[in-house]
Amino acid sequence: MVSAKRKAKAKAAKTKAKAKPAAKAKPKARAKPKPNAKPKAKAKAKPKARAKAKVVSKAKAKAKAKAKAKAKAKARPKVAAKRPARSSAPATKKAAARSRTSPTASARAKPASARAVKPAGRTATGVGRARSATRESPSSAKKPARRRLPTESTPSAAHVRVRRKGYPAAAPPIVSRELPGISAEAFDMADAGPAIAVVIGGVARTPFLQTGGAFAVMEPAELAAAALFGAAEQAGIEADSVEEVILGRGLTAGEGPNPARRAAVAAGCGDEVVATTVSAGMAGGLVALVEAWRAIRSGDRGAVLAGGADIPSRAPFLLPQARTGSRLGSAPMIDSAVHDTLYSPYENLPVAAVASMVATSEGIGDGDLASVAELSVRRARARVRRSSGAAAAETIVPVRVVGHGKDDVVVELDDIVPMPESIDGDDAGAALPPAVARVVATFTAAAAASGAPHRSPGIAPLADGAGAVALFSAQRAAELGVRPLARVVAIAGAGVDPTRDPLAISPAVSEVLARADWDEDDVDVFEIDDTLAVSQLVAAKALDIDVDLINRGGGALAIGNAVAANGSRLITSAMAALTAESDDPDEPDGARRAVVAALAGGGTAWAVAIERI
């Protein structure tokens, strides 16, 4: 019995212990932490309590703002005309992502009836895109409200909130409406009237001399000034009557900034006349005319002198390693006249080698190249011998050279390349003008070393010279009393593979004919740059031009390559053909239309269409 009682007592004690586990664990709980843990427990509890208070205050403020907005919406009058409700779904994923974080997202999610109605004329803008909406009120049903321009509207609250949040402000809507202070006619180009006509009032050039001649002691700006002055004189105006001088240059090493300004001052232009220098290789003078044409057509200028000038005899030699130093071995010295004119950086070859490769690919033989050079020299000699016609019409200004030898020298005629009087039969392909042959020989070794064919490429020798043309708007010419000689009908440029530079002329000529709305048969004279004989032959073949119409008075193969002055010389030669007077009363006095084209280097060329007035 005792054992049974003891067993029952033990069992009851066990049951009681199992029923009160929490009571036993309570003393072990952290309710009474150790003294060193009390500050730590308080520090953790405080931020939790504050964070909770912030959340509660935000929720209260949000609910209060929502209730206030609903009360305002109910207090306002209803919209008179029902409009289709806008879709609350964002247009793009980007807009959807912004709408989740944008403070205006809740306003967009409201139904149309709950949205606040803005007064008429305001611009409602959302995040990421512009939206304009005009609200109608009962008073505006009869009389439509005036719609304000974006500059008149006041930024909405959405604008302000978006900017404060760091989002970009939405652009104002485009309003197809007359702007304040600007008439609608100012934007109507159809009623602008005919384009400004650009006319040629005068042309002039200096004689072309082979390198090392009398011009070798002159500054290029002085030679250019003689041509600029001559063009202004032929136009019948003073040099200070023009508004700008644009001068093409090809060799400017060591000449200082803006050589055109020096030429303008030397020509007698006023201090207020602007001067600009352009660089476009052998088409420099022609590109100067193009820039003058653009300035006049835009209405920015009324009278411009454009020209080109270069004196390769004055071109310095360059020492590329002189600045950084040549520590060991020989330092190369580069001829800038050759490097900047007769060298192709795209193939690292002389232009003679490039021309030779193009001639080979086009099936042009040495005999063809020699024939073109011979024909050019014959025509140049005939031009000098003639006392009337094109020779009389071409304006070549005499140049007085001071300090050449003991006495001053006056240069009046071109230094024509010497060659035999006649080359007949098969011997035509065996000879080139001596000056051309000297230049060819200079590059033969370089071409052979590079692996390129070293056939005679037919390139013109370098020369010193300058040329200029006086351009006017028709209105300005009338104001100055200038009698226009011709008008510039169209201009065009073209580009080809830089490694096939001589082929760029034919696409430029085709483009200018298309812009002038002319056919090849409508043109009486073609003045094509023949500093490379292959370029003239390829252009004649591609355009199906009669050789008798190309370079009637000779070209660079006869009088030399004066680099930037070539473009101006082509203009003066074309104008000579257009203004020539015939001794035969049954024949017309001159050609009517001419096209001038020149290579600008790097596989580019420019062409100009001119028509006699």
C-alpha positions as CSV (number, residue, x, y, z in Angstrom):
1,M,0.0,0.0,0.0
2,V,2.8,2.3,0.9
3,S,4.4,1.7,-2.4
4,A,1.2,2.3,-4.3
5,K,0.7,5.6,-2.5
6,R,4.2,6.6,-3.2
7,K,3.8,5.7,-6.8
8,A,0.6,7.8,-7.1
9,K,2.3,10.7,-5.4
10,A,5.3,10.6,-7.8
11,K,2.9,10.4,-10.8
12,A,1.0,13.4,-9.6
13,A,4.2,15.4,-9.2
14,K,5.3,14.5,-12.7
15,T,2.0,15.6,-14.1
16,K,2.2,18.9,-12.2
17,A,5.7,19.5,-13.6
18,K,4.5,18.9,-17.2
19,A,1.5,21.2,-16.8
20,K,3.6,24.2,-15.7
21,P,6.6,24.5,-18.1
22,A,6.1,28.2,-18.6
23,A,6.3,28.9,-15.0
24,K,9.6,27.2,-14.7
25,A,10.8,29.0,-17.9
26,K,9.6,32.4,-16.7
27,P,12.5,33.0,-14.3
28,K,14.9,32.0,-17.1
29,A,13.3,34.6,-19.6
30,R,15.0,37.8,-20.5
31,A,12.5,39.9,-18.7
32,K,15.1,40.5,-16.0
33,P,18.3,40.9,-18.0
34,K,21.7,41.5,-16.5
35,P,22.7,45.1,-15.7
36,N,25.1,45.3,-18.6
37,A,22.3,44.4,-21.2
38,K,19.8,47.0,-20.1
39,P,21.1,50.0,-22.2
40,K,21.4,47.7,-25.2
41,A,17.7,46.6,-25.0
42,K,16.5,50.2,-24.6
43,A,18.6,51.4,-27.7
44,K,17.0,48.7,-29.9
45,A,13.4,49.5,-28.7
46,K,13.6,53.3,-29.4
47,P,14.1,53.2,-33.2
48,K,11.4,50.6,-33.7
49,A,8.9,52.7,-31.9
50,R,9.9,55.8,-34.0
51,A,9.7,54.0,-37.3
52,K,6.2,52.8,-36.4
53,A,5.2,56.3,-35.5
54,K,6.4,57.6,-38.9
55,V,4.5,55.0,-40.8
56,V,1.4,55.8,-38.9
57,S,1.7,59.5,-39.5
58,K,2.3,59.0,-43.3
59,A,-0.8,56.8,-43.6
60,K,-2.8,59.4,-41.7
61,A,-1.5,62.2,-43.9
62,K,-2.2,60.2,-47.1
63,A,-5.8,59.3,-46.0
64,K,-6.4,63.0,-45.0
65,A,-5.1,64.2,-48.4
66,K,-7.3,61.6,-50.2
67,A,-10.4,62.7,-48.3
68,K,-9.6,66.3,-49.0
69,A,-9.2,65.7,-52.8
70,K,-12.5,63.8,-52.8
71,A,-14.3,66.6,-51.1
72,K,-12.9,69.2,-53.6
73,A,-13.9,67.0,-56.5
74,K,-17.5,66.7,-55.2
75,A,-17.7,70.4,-54.6
76,R,-16.8,71.4,-58.2
77,P,-19.4,71.5,-61.0
78,K,-19.7,68.4,-63.3
79,V,-18.2,68.4,-66.8
80,A,-20.8,69.5,-69.4
81,A,-19.7,67.3,-72.2
82,K,-18.8,63.7,-71.5
83,R,-15.4,62.6,-72.7
84,P,-14.1,59.1,-73.1
85,A,-12.2,58.0,-70.0
86,R,-8.5,57.6,-70.3
87,S,-6.9,54.3,-69.8
88,S,-5.1,54.1,-66.6
89,A,-2.7,51.5,-67.9
90,P,0.8,52.9,-68.8
91,A,1.7,52.9,-72.5
92,T,5.1,51.3,-72.0
93,K,6.9,49.2,-69.5
94,K,9.1,52.2,-68.7
95,A,6.0,54.3,-67.9
96,A,4.6,51.5,-65.8
97,A,7.7,51.4,-63.7
98,R,7.6,55.1,-63.3
99,S,3.9,55.1,-62.4
100,R,4.7,52.8,-59.4
101,T,7.1,55.3,-57.9
102,S,5.7,58.6,-59.2
103,P,3.8,60.7,-56.6
104,T,1.1,61.3,-59.2
105,A,0.4,57.6,-59.7
106,S,-2.5,57.5,-57.3
107,A,-4.1,60.5,-59.1
108,R,-3.9,58.7,-62.4
109,A,-5.4,55.5,-61.0
110,K,-8.6,57.4,-59.9
111,P,-11.7,57.1,-62.0
112,A,-12.5,59.9,-64.4
113,S,-15.2,61.3,-62.1
114,A,-12.8,61.6,-59.2
115,R,-10.0,63.4,-61.1
116,A,-9.6,67.1,-60.5
117,V,-10.8,69.2,-63.5
118,K,-8.2,71.8,-64.6
119,P,-9.3,75.2,-66.1
120,A,-9.2,75.7,-69.8
121,G,-5.9,76.6,-71.4
122,R,-3.7,74.7,-68.9
123,T,-1.3,72.1,-70.1
124,A,-1.6,68.8,-68.2
125,T,1.6,66.9,-68.4
126,G,2.5,63.4,-67.2
127,V,5.8,61.7,-66.6
128,G,7.7,60.7,-69.7
129,R,5.3,62.2,-72.3
130,A,3.4,65.4,-73.0
131,R,-0.4,65.5,-72.9
132,S,-2.6,68.6,-73.4
133,A,-6.2,68.6,-72.3
134,T,-8.7,71.5,-72.3
135,R,-11.7,71.1,-69.9
136,E,-15.0,72.6,-70.8
137,S,-17.2,74.3,-68.2
138,P,-20.9,75.3,-68.4
139,S,-19.8,78.9,-69.2
140,S,-17.5,77.8,-72.1
141,A,-20.2,75.8,-73.9
142,K,-21.2,78.8,-76.0
143,K,-17.9,80.5,-76.3
144,P,-14.7,78.3,-76.7
145,A,-11.9,79.3,-74.4
146,R,-8.7,80.6,-75.9
147,R,-6.0,78.0,-76.0
148,R,-2.8,79.3,-74.5
149,L,0.7,78.7,-76.0
150,P,3.2,76.6,-74.1
151,T,5.0,79.8,-73.1
152,E,1.9,81.2,-71.6
153,S,0.7,78.3,-69.6
154,T,1.7,77.9,-65.9
155,P,3.4,74.7,-64.8
156,S,1.0,72.4,-63.0
157,A,1.5,70.8,-59.6
158,A,2.5,67.6,-61.4
159,H,5.3,69.5,-63.1
160,V,6.6,70.8,-59.7
161,R,6.4,67.4,-58.0
162,V,8.1,65.6,-60.9
163,R,11.0,68.1,-60.9
164,R,11.4,67.9,-57.1
165,K,11.6,64.1,-57.4
166,G,14.4,64.4,-59.9
167,Y,12.4,63.1,-63.0
168,P,12.9,65.1,-66.3
169,A,10.1,67.5,-66.9
170,A,7.9,66.6,-69.9
171,A,8.2,68.7,-73.0
172,P,5.4,71.1,-73.8
173,P,3.0,70.0,-76.6
174,I,3.7,71.2,-80.2
175,V,1.1,73.8,-81.1
176,S,0.5,74.4,-84.8
177,R,-0.3,78.1,-84.3
178,E,1.2,81.4,-85.2
179,L,3.9,82.4,-82.7
180,P,3.8,85.8,-81.1
181,G,5.6,88.4,-83.1
182,I,6.4,86.1,-86.1
183,S,4.1,86.0,-89.1
184,A,3.0,82.7,-90.5
185,E,4.3,83.8,-93.9
186,A,7.9,83.6,-92.5
187,F,7.6,79.8,-92.5
188,D,6.0,79.5,-95.9
189,M,8.9,78.8,-98.2
190,A,6.6,78.3,-101.2
191,D,5.8,82.1,-101.2
192,A,9.4,83.1,-100.7
193,G,9.8,84.0,-104.4
194,P,12.6,83.1,-106.7
195,A,16.0,82.2,-105.3
196,I,18.7,84.8,-105.2
197,A,20.6,84.9,-108.6
198,V,24.4,84.8,-108.3
199,V,26.2,86.6,-111.1
200,I,29.9,86.9,-112.1
201,G,31.0,90.5,-112.6
202,G,34.7,90.1,-113.3
203,V,37.5,87.5,-113.4
204,A,41.3,87.8,-113.5
205,R,44.4,85.7,-113.0
206,T,48.1,86.2,-113.0
207,P,50.5,84.5,-115.4
208,F,51.5,81.0,-114.4
209,L,55.3,80.5,-114.0
210,Q,57.2,77.3,-113.5
211,T,58.7,76.9,-110.0
212,G,61.9,78.8,-109.4
213,G,60.8,81.7,-111.7
214,A,60.2,85.3,-111.0
215,F,57.4,84.6,-108.5
216,A,59.7,82.7,-106.2
217,V,60.7,85.9,-104.4
218,M,57.0,87.0,-103.8
219,E,54.7,86.2,-100.9
220,P,51.6,84.2,-101.9
221,A,49.4,86.9,-100.4
222,E,51.0,89.5,-102.7
223,L,50.3,87.4,-105.8
224,A,46.7,86.7,-104.6
225,A,46.2,90.4,-104.1
226,A,47.1,91.1,-107.7
227,A,44.4,88.7,-108.9
228,L,41.8,90.0,-106.4
229,F,42.4,93.5,-107.5
230,G,42.2,92.6,-111.1
231,A,38.8,90.9,-110.7
232,A,37.4,93.9,-108.8
233,E,38.8,96.2,-111.5
234,Q,37.2,94.2,-114.3
235,A,33.9,94.3,-112.4
236,G,34.2,98.1,-112.2
237,I,34.2,98.4,-108.4
238,E,36.6,99.3,-105.7
239,A,38.1,96.4,-103.7
240,D,36.6,97.8,-100.5
241,S,33.1,97.5,-101.9
242,V,33.0,93.8,-101.3
243,E,31.8,92.2,-98.1
244,E,34.1,89.2,-97.9
245,V,37.2,87.7,-99.5
246,I,37.4,83.9,-99.7
247,L,40.7,82.5,-100.8
248,G,41.6,78.9,-101.6
249,R,45.0,77.7,-100.5
250,G,46.8,74.4,-100.8
251,L,50.3,75.1,-99.4
252,T,50.1,77.2,-96.2
253,A,53.0,75.8,-94.2
254,G,54.8,78.6,-92.4
255,E,52.6,81.4,-93.7
256,G,50.8,82.3,-90.5
257,P,47.1,82.3,-89.7
258,N,44.4,83.2,-92.3
259,P,46.5,84.1,-95.4
260,A,43.2,85.3,-97.0
261,R,43.2,88.3,-94.7
262,R,46.7,89.3,-95.7
263,A,45.7,89.1,-99.4
264,A,42.5,91.2,-98.8
265,V,44.5,93.9,-97.1
266,A,47.1,93.9,-99.8
267,A,44.4,94.1,-102.5
268,G,43.0,97.3,-100.9
269,C,39.9,95.9,-99.2
270,G,38.8,97.8,-96.1
271,D,39.4,96.8,-92.5
272,E,35.8,95.8,-92.2
273,V,35.9,93.2,-95.0
274,V,35.9,89.7,-93.7
275,A,38.4,87.2,-95.1
276,T,38.3,83.4,-95.0
277,T,40.8,80.8,-96.1
278,V,39.7,77.4,-97.5
279,S,41.8,74.4,-98.2
280,A,40.6,72.0,-101.0
281,G,43.7,71.0,-102.8
282,M,43.8,71.7,-106.6
283,A,40.2,72.8,-106.5
284,G,40.8,75.5,-103.8
285,G,39.9,78.4,-106.1
286,L,36.8,76.6,-107.3
287,V,35.7,75.7,-103.8
288,A,36.2,79.4,-102.8
289,L,33.6,80.2,-105.5
290,V,31.3,77.6,-104.2
291,E,31.4,79.1,-100.7
292,A,30.9,82.6,-102.1
293,W,27.9,81.3,-104.0
294,R,26.4,79.8,-100.9
295,A,26.9,83.0,-98.9
296,I,25.2,85.1,-101.5
297,R,22.3,82.6,-102.1
298,S,21.6,82.6,-98.3
299,G,21.3,86.4,-98.4
300,D,24.3,86.8,-96.0
301,R,26.5,88.5,-98.5
302,G,25.9,90.7,-101.6
303,A,29.4,91.0,-103.0
304,V,32.3,88.5,-102.6
305,L,35.8,88.1,-104.1
306,A,36.7,84.4,-104.4
307,G,40.0,83.1,-105.6
308,G,42.9,80.7,-105.2
309,A,46.7,81.2,-105.0
310,D,49.8,79.2,-104.4
311,I,53.5,79.5,-104.9
312,P,55.1,76.1,-104.6
313,S,58.5,77.8,-105.0
314,R,58.0,79.2,-101.5
315,A,56.8,76.0,-99.9
316,P,59.2,75.1,-97.0
317,F,60.8,71.8,-96.2
318,L,59.6,70.1,-93.0
319,L,61.4,68.3,-90.2
320,P,58.8,66.2,-88.5
321,Q,61.2,64.9,-85.8
322,A,62.7,68.3,-84.9
323,R,60.2,69.0,-82.1
324,T,60.6,65.7,-80.3
325,G,64.2,65.1,-81.3
326,S,66.0,62.5,-83.4
327,R,68.1,60.6,-81.0
328,L,69.8,58.2,-83.4
329,G,70.1,58.1,-87.1
330,S,69.1,60.4,-89.9
331,A,66.2,62.8,-89.6
332,P,63.9,62.9,-92.7
333,M,63.3,66.3,-94.4
334,I,60.0,66.5,-96.3
335,D,59.2,68.8,-99.2
336,S,55.8,70.3,-98.3
337,A,55.1,71.3,-101.9
338,V,55.3,67.6,-103.0
339,H,53.9,66.1,-99.8
340,D,50.8,68.4,-99.7
341,T,50.1,68.3,-103.4
342,L,51.6,65.2,-105.2
343,Y,51.3,62.6,-102.5
344,S,48.4,60.2,-101.6
345,P,48.2,59.5,-97.8
346,Y,45.6,56.8,-98.4
347,E,48.1,54.5,-100.2
348,N,51.3,56.1,-99.0
349,L,52.3,56.6,-102.6
350,P,53.0,59.5,-104.9
351,V,50.1,60.7,-107.0
352,A,52.0,59.7,-110.1
353,A,51.9,56.0,-109.0
354,V,48.1,56.3,-108.2
355,A,47.4,57.9,-111.6
356,S,49.4,55.1,-113.3
357,M,47.4,52.4,-111.5
358,V,44.1,54.1,-112.5
359,A,45.3,54.4,-116.1
360,T,46.1,50.7,-116.2
361,S,42.7,49.7,-114.7
362,E,40.9,52.0,-117.2
363,G,42.8,50.7,-120.2
364,I,44.6,54.0,-120.9
365,G,48.0,53.7,-122.5
366,D,51.1,55.9,-122.5
367,G,50.3,57.2,-126.0
368,D,46.9,58.5,-124.9
369,L,48.5,60.4,-121.9
370,A,51.2,61.9,-124.1
371,S,48.7,62.9,-126.7
372,V,46.6,64.8,-124.1
373,A,49.7,66.6,-122.9
374,E,50.8,67.5,-126.4
375,L,47.3,68.8,-127.3
376,S,47.2,71.0,-124.2
377,V,50.6,72.6,-125.0
378,R,49.5,73.3,-128.6
379,R,46.3,75.0,-127.6
380,A,48.1,77.1,-125.0
381,R,50.6,78.3,-127.6
382,A,47.8,79.1,-130.1
383,R,46.0,81.1,-127.4
384,V,49.0,83.2,-126.8
385,R,49.6,83.8,-130.5
386,R,46.0,84.8,-131.2
387,S,45.3,88.5,-131.0
388,S,41.5,88.1,-130.8
389,G,38.9,85.7,-129.5
390,A,39.4,83.8,-126.3
391,A,42.9,85.1,-125.8
392,A,41.7,88.7,-125.8
393,A,38.8,87.9,-123.6
394,E,40.9,86.2,-120.9
395,T,42.0,88.7,-118.3
396,I,45.6,88.1,-117.3
397,V,46.9,90.9,-115.1
398,P,50.6,91.8,-115.4
399,V,52.5,91.4,-112.1
400,R,55.5,93.6,-111.2
401,V,58.0,91.6,-109.3
402,V,60.2,93.8,-107.1
403,G,63.6,92.6,-106.1
404,H,64.0,90.0,-108.7
405,G,67.6,90.5,-109.8
406,K,68.9,94.1,-110.2
407,D,65.8,95.6,-111.8
408,D,62.1,95.0,-111.3
409,V,60.5,92.5,-113.6
410,V,57.0,92.7,-115.1
411,V,55.5,89.3,-115.9
412,E,52.7,89.3,-118.5
413,L,52.6,85.8,-120.1
414,D,52.4,82.2,-119.0
415,D,55.5,80.1,-118.9
416,I,54.4,77.4,-121.3
417,V,56.0,74.0,-121.0
418,P,58.4,73.5,-124.0
419,M,57.9,70.6,-126.3
420,P,58.7,69.6,-129.9
421,E,56.6,71.3,-132.5
422,S,55.3,68.0,-133.9
423,I,55.2,64.4,-132.8
424,D,53.7,62.2,-135.5
425,G,52.7,58.6,-135.8
426,D,53.8,56.1,-133.3
427,D,56.3,58.4,-131.7
428,A,53.5,60.3,-130.0
429,G,53.5,57.8,-127.1
430,A,57.2,57.9,-126.7
431,A,57.6,61.5,-125.5
432,L,56.2,63.8,-122.9
433,P,56.8,67.5,-122.3
434,P,60.2,67.9,-120.7
435,A,58.8,69.6,-117.6
436,V,56.2,66.8,-117.2
437,A,59.0,64.2,-117.8
438,R,61.1,65.7,-115.0
439,V,58.2,65.4,-112.5
440,V,57.5,61.8,-113.7
441,A,61.2,60.9,-113.2
442,T,61.1,62.2,-109.6
443,F,58.6,59.5,-108.7
444,T,59.7,56.7,-110.9
445,A,62.0,55.2,-108.3
446,A,59.4,55.5,-105.5
447,A,56.7,53.9,-107.6
448,A,59.0,51.1,-108.6
449,A,60.1,50.4,-105.0
450,S,56.4,50.2,-103.9
451,G,55.6,47.6,-106.6
452,A,53.3,50.0,-108.5
453,P,53.6,50.2,-112.3
454,H,55.9,53.1,-113.2
455,R,54.5,54.1,-116.5
456,S,54.3,57.7,-117.6
457,P,51.3,59.0,-115.7
458,G,51.0,62.4,-117.5
459,I,51.0,64.8,-114.6
460,A,51.4,68.5,-114.8
461,P,54.6,70.2,-113.3
462,L,54.2,72.5,-110.3
463,A,53.8,76.2,-111.1
464,D,53.2,79.6,-109.3
465,G,50.1,81.5,-109.9
466,A,46.8,83.0,-108.6
467,G,43.3,83.8,-109.9
468,A,40.1,85.4,-108.7
469,V,36.4,86.0,-109.6
470,A,34.0,88.7,-108.4
471,L,30.6,87.4,-107.5
472,F,27.4,89.4,-106.7
473,S,23.8,89.0,-106.1
474,A,21.7,90.4,-108.9
475,Q,20.4,93.2,-106.7
476,R,23.8,94.1,-105.3
477,A,25.3,94.2,-108.8
478,A,22.6,96.6,-109.9
479,E,23.3,98.8,-106.9
480,L,27.0,98.9,-107.6
481,G,26.5,99.4,-111.3
482,V,28.2,96.1,-112.2
483,R,27.4,94.7,-115.6
484,P,27.1,90.9,-115.1
485,L,29.0,88.7,-117.5
486,A,27.4,85.3,-116.5
487,R,25.4,83.6,-113.8
488,V,26.3,80.6,-111.7
489,V,23.5,78.1,-112.4
490,A,24.4,75.2,-110.2
491,I,27.2,73.7,-108.1
492,A,27.8,70.0,-107.2
493,G,30.4,67.9,-105.4
494,A,31.1,64.2,-105.6
495,G,33.3,61.6,-103.9
496,V,34.7,58.2,-104.9
497,D,37.1,55.7,-103.4
498,P,40.1,57.8,-102.1
499,T,42.5,55.3,-103.8
500,R,41.0,56.2,-107.2
501,D,41.1,59.9,-106.9
502,P,41.3,60.8,-110.7
503,L,37.9,59.2,-111.2
504,A,36.0,61.8,-109.1
505,I,35.5,64.4,-111.8
506,S,32.9,62.5,-114.0
507,P,30.3,62.0,-111.1
508,A,30.7,65.6,-110.1
509,V,30.0,66.8,-113.7
510,S,27.0,64.4,-114.0
511,E,25.6,65.8,-110.7
512,V,26.0,69.5,-111.7
513,L,24.3,68.8,-115.1
514,A,21.4,67.2,-113.4
515,R,21.0,70.1,-111.0
516,A,21.2,72.6,-113.8
517,D,18.8,70.5,-115.9
518,W,21.3,70.4,-118.8
519,D,22.4,67.6,-121.1
520,E,26.0,67.1,-122.2
521,D,25.0,68.4,-125.6
522,D,23.7,71.7,-124.1
523,V,27.2,72.6,-122.8
524,D,29.6,74.4,-125.2
525,V,32.7,74.4,-123.1
526,F,34.1,72.0,-120.5
527,E,37.0,73.2,-118.4
528,I,38.3,70.0,-116.7
529,D,41.2,69.8,-114.4
530,D,44.0,68.1,-116.2
531,T,46.8,68.2,-113.6
532,L,46.4,64.4,-114.1
533,A,45.9,63.6,-117.7
534,V,44.1,60.4,-116.8
535,S,41.3,62.3,-115.1
536,Q,40.5,64.3,-118.2
537,L,40.5,61.1,-120.4
538,V,38.3,59.2,-118.0
539,A,35.8,62.0,-117.7
540,A,35.6,62.5,-121.5
541,K,35.0,58.8,-121.9
542,A,32.4,58.4,-119.1
543,L,30.4,61.5,-120.1
544,D,30.9,61.0,-123.9
545,I,32.3,64.5,-124.4
546,D,34.1,65.6,-127.6
547,V,37.8,66.3,-126.8
548,D,37.5,69.5,-128.9
549,L,35.2,70.9,-126.2
550,I,37.6,70.3,-123.3
551,N,40.2,72.9,-122.3
552,R,40.2,75.0,-125.5
553,G,43.0,77.3,-124.4
554,G,45.2,74.6,-122.9
555,G,45.4,73.4,-119.3
556,A,47.7,72.6,-116.4
557,L,49.6,70.1,-118.6
558,A,50.7,73.2,-120.6
559,I,51.2,76.0,-118.0
560,G,51.7,74.0,-114.8
561,N,49.9,73.0,-111.6
562,A,49.5,76.0,-109.3
563,V,47.6,73.9,-106.8
564,A,44.7,76.0,-105.4
565,A,45.0,78.5,-108.3
566,N,43.9,75.8,-110.8
567,G,40.3,76.1,-109.8
568,S,40.4,79.9,-110.4
569,R,42.2,79.4,-113.7
570,L,39.5,77.1,-115.0
571,I,36.9,79.8,-114.2
572,T,38.9,82.4,-116.1
573,S,39.3,80.1,-119.1
574,A,35.6,79.3,-119.2
575,M,34.7,82.9,-118.9
576,A,37.1,83.7,-121.8
577,A,35.2,81.2,-124.0
578,L,31.8,82.6,-122.9
579,T,32.7,86.3,-123.5
580,A,34.8,85.9,-126.7
581,E,33.9,88.0,-129.7
582,S,34.1,86.5,-133.1
583,D,35.5,88.3,-136.1
584,D,33.1,86.5,-138.4
585,P,29.6,88.1,-138.4
586,D,28.0,84.8,-139.3
587,E,29.4,83.0,-136.2
588,P,28.2,83.6,-132.6
589,D,30.3,85.7,-130.4
590,G,31.0,83.0,-127.9
591,A,29.8,79.9,-126.1
592,R,26.7,80.1,-124.0
593,R,27.1,77.4,-121.4
594,A,30.2,76.1,-119.6
595,V,31.0,73.5,-116.9
596,V,34.1,73.7,-114.8
597,A,35.4,70.8,-112.7
598,A,38.5,70.2,-110.6
599,L,39.8,67.5,-108.2
600,A,39.8,68.5,-104.5
601,G,41.9,65.6,-103.2
602,G,41.1,62.4,-101.3
603,G,38.7,61.1,-104.0
604,T,36.5,64.3,-104.1
605,A,35.8,66.8,-106.9
606,W,33.6,69.9,-107.5
607,A,31.8,71.1,-110.5
608,V,30.2,74.5,-111.4
609,A,27.7,75.2,-114.2
610,I,27.9,78.8,-115.7
611,E,25.7,80.5,-118.3
612,R,26.4,83.6,-120.2
613,I,24.0,86.5,-119.7
